[in-house]
Amino acid sequence: METTTRTLGRSGIEVSALGFGCWAIGGEWQDTEGRPLGWGKVDDDESVRAVHRALDLGVTFFDTADTYGTGRSEQVLGRALGKRRDDVVVATKWGNVFDERTRTRTGGDDSPAHARRALTASLRRLGTDHIDLYQLHLPDADPARATELRDVCEEFVAQGLIRGYAWSTDDPARAALFAEGPHCTAVQHRLNVLQDAPELLTLCEELDLASINRSPLAMGLLTGKRHGTPPAGDIRSRPPAWLPGFGDGSGADPQWLARVDALRDVLTSDGRTPAQGALAWLWARSPRTVPIPGFRSVAQAEENAGALAKGPLTAGQLDEVDRILGR
């Protein structure tokens, strides 16, 4: 790969081309109906070891959210980074309201007052005096309210509490609205080889934003592993409407798996694992992409970080993927 780093949009902040998504290391949490919102049980010590391994392998960008594990992900990440905090770029999110005692997401709050409360709490849990990228975690928030929140984020920048901000949304119009703020530097959105997002990538190019890619491995479908029925504490066991590919919760959708199988040869070119090939597709798709695959173990950290050395797919391989998927 020409480079193993990328720039976070107009901020000029440099990050590793691969980020690590810290949703899974928050452990188990739920919604008010008792449906799982995490990825199952975790071992915090293993999570810390995995972050340390990622740092050793050149990963400098970590993306979490206050609601992941109802505060636990931020706490574990803060603990793992410790004295190396200033060597990395930390992104977190706000907008959800949760009860840490019962590990339950109880709703959302799009008020400016909540943004300030949430930022203060995230800084404390992460053990830091600033957040590098602060992201609105309510994808469908009212645009008029989002304009207020954008202005609040500019105040946070002026106060030195954050360096830049973004909206985690799949709606190009909402992303463009946030991008009217001078320190908006990215949009976080779903993007993977099975679920392209051409409009958002065009927007990132036009407005000089980074494209931070959640679900880069399609919630595990692109790892090439056959997991069977997900365990009870795993969000894929009772998939919400926004999570396609897992049908009724009994396992991966056969039609999705067939598409993954069809892509296997191109994704595993040059000795890549399927997951590394899926990340390589993202880097080839646009020079602005920063995928943030999740991890729960040192082994997963090593596999994900190993994609950096192999770099992006070629233009020919990109065309081959489109041909296979009929795009």
N, C-alpha and C positions, 0 to 999 in steps of 0.2 A: 504494500500500500504506500502511496506517495508519502503519506504521513499518518501517524497514529493519533493525531490530535485534531480537534475541530474548534471553531470559534463559536461562542454562544451569541450568534446574531450580532446586533449592533453594539453590544456591551464591550466587545473586544476581549471578554474573558475566555481564556483558553482552557479546554477540558480534553480528557482522553476521548477518542472517537467512540468509545464504549463507556456507557454509564452502568451503574448497578442499581437496580430497582429494589427498594427495601420493604415492599408490601409484605412479602412472605415471612420475613424475620420478625414481624409483629406478632406472629402466632395466631391463636384462635380468638375471634371476636364475632359479633353477630348483629343482626338488625332486631327491631322490637318484636318481630314475629318468631325470633329464634333461628332464622336462616343464617347459615355461616357466611361471613364476609372475609374470612382469612383462608389460609392454605393448609390448615392443620397445625398439629403440635410442632413446636420448635425447641431447640436447645440453645439458650442464649450464649453459652460459652462457645458452641460451634459457630454461631452467627458471628461472634467477635473474631474467631480464628479465620473465618471466611473473608471478613472485611480486611483483616491484616494481610491475608494472602493476595487479595485483589490489589491492595496498595503496593505490595512487593512486585506485582506483575504489571504495574504501570497504570492502573485505573485511578483516575483522580476526580470522578464525578459520581455522586451518590444522591439518589432521588428517593425521598420518603414523603410521608404525610402525617399530620397530627393524629388522624383517625386510624391509621394502621395499627391494629392491636390496641386501640384506644390509648395511644401514647407510648406503648412499649417499643415500637420500631424506632422512634426518635431517641428514646433513652438508650437502647442497645447501640444504635449508630454513634451516639455521642460518646458512650463508653469506649467503643471500639476505636474511634478516631483519636481520642485523648489528646496528647501533645502534638499529634500530626494534623490537627484540625486545619492549620493554615496551609498545609500542603495540598488541600483538596477543595473542590467546589461542592457545596451542599445545597440541595434544593429540597424544599418541603412545600406543603399545601395547607390551605385552610378553607373553612366554609361548612364543614360538618360539625355537628354537636354530638358529644358522646359521654357516656358514664364510665369512668375508668374502673369503678368498683365492680360493676356487672359486665364490663367489657362489651358494652352495647352502644351502637350508633343510634341516637334518638331522634335525629332530624338534621336540618340545615339552618344556617343563619347567615343571611347575606348583608347584615348591617355593618356599617363602618365601625361601630363600637365593638362588635364581635371580632372584626379583623384585628383590631389593636389588642384585644384580650388574647386572641389565639396566637398572635405573633409573640407576645410576652411569654406565653406558656411554652411555645416551641423553642424559643431561645433558652429557656430554663432546662427543658428536657434534653436538648442537644448539647448543653454546656458550652454555649458560644455567645459572643456578643453581636453577631450578625448572621443573616441568612444570605447566601449568594443569589438564590433564585427563589422568589416567593410566588406560589401559584394558586390561583382561585380554583377550588376543587368542586365547584357546582357547575357542571357542564351546560345546564339549561337556565342559568340565572337570568333574571330580567335585565335586558340591555340598559335600561335607564339606571337601574341600581348598579350595574357593572361599571357605568361611567363614573359614579361616585367612588366605587372601590378602586378604580384606576387612579383617581386623584388622591385617594388615601395612600395608595402604594407610592405615588410620587413623594408624598410627605415622609413616608418611611425611608425612602432613598435619601432625601434631604437630611434626615436625622441620623443617617449612617447605620440604620437597623437592617436594611437590605441593600443589595447592589443592583438588582434588577427584578422584574416580575413577569408573569405569564398567566395565561388562562389554560386550564386543562379542559379542552372542549373539542368536539369533532365538527363544530359548526364554523365554516370559514367567515361568515359575517360577524359572529361574536369575536373570533380571533382578531379580525381586522379592527373592530371597535377598541379592543384593549391595546392594539398596536399603535393607536393614535397617541398614546403616552410615550414620551421620549425615552423612558427607561424600560419599556416593555421590550423584551429581548428574545422571546421564544413563544411557541405554542406547543403544548403537550397534547398529542393526539394518538389515536390508534393507527398503527401502520405495521403491516407484515406482508410477507409474500402472497398470502391468501386474501388479504384485505388492503388493497391499495387506496391511497388518498390523494389523487392528483391535484384536486383543487387546493388542498392545504399546502402541498409542496410548492405549487405555483405562488401561493400567497407568501410563503416564507421567502421565496426567491425575490418577489417584488418588493417586500417590505423589510428585507434584511433581518429575518428572524431565524433562530434555530428551530429545527423540527425535532422535538424530543419524542421518541417513539415508545409508547406503552404497548403492551401485548406484542412485542417484537417476535415472540415465539408462539403466537396465537394460543396463549394460556397453556402452553405445553404440547400442543398438537404438533408443532414443528420440531420437537426434540427427537422425533422418530421412535419414542418409547411407547409401548402399549401398556397402559396402566391398569386397564380393567375398570371396575367400579371405584370411583373416588371415595375415600373414607368420609365419615359423617361430618367432621369439622372442616372439610374442604369445600370452598365455594362452588366447585364443579359438581358436587353431589346434589345440590339444589340450585341449578344455574338460574340467575336472574335473566330478565328479558334481554338485557344488553350483551349477554354472553352467549353467542352462537357457537355451534360446533359440539355441544355436549348434550343435546337432546333432552331427555327426561331425567338426566342425572345418573343413568346406569353406565355411563362411559362415553367415549368419544363417538361422534356421529360418523357412521360408515362412509357417507359421501365425502365428508371432510378428510377422513383418513385416506380415501382413494386418491384425492388430489395430492395429499402429502406424498403418497407412494409414487405417484406419477412424476413428482419433482425430485425424487431421491437421487437419481444419477447426477443431475446438474448441481444439486446442493452439496453433494459429497465429493465434488471434484477436488483435485489437488490435496487429497488426504483430509478434507474437512469432515467433521461430524455433521449430521443434519442441522443441529442447532447453530453451528459455526457457519454453515452455508446460508441459513436464514438471516443471520446477522450480516454476512457478506453481501447478500442481496440488498439490504437496507443501505449500506454504504455506497453501493453502486447506483442506487436509485436516485440519490441526490447528494451533493457535497454538504448539505446542511443537516443531514440526519444524525441523531445521537440516540441509538437504541439503548433501552434500559431493561434488559432481561432481569428477572428475579433470580434469587438464589437462596438456598437454605443450608448449604454445606460447602466445605473446602473444595470438594470434588467439582461441584457445580461452578464455583468461582473460577477454578482452573480451566474448566472447559470453555466457559464464556470468554474469559480473558484470552484464551488461546486463539480466539478468532482474530485478534488484533494483528498477530504476526502474519496471518494468511491474506489479510486485506480484502478488498471488494471483489465481487464477480466481474467478469469482463462484459463489455457491451454485447458481445455475441451471446453470452450466457443469459443476460437480461432478456434478450429477444427470445431465446429458447424457452424461458419461463413463461413469457406471455403467450408463446405459441402453444405450449402444453396446457395452459389454463384457458385458452381460447379468448384472450383479451385483445 
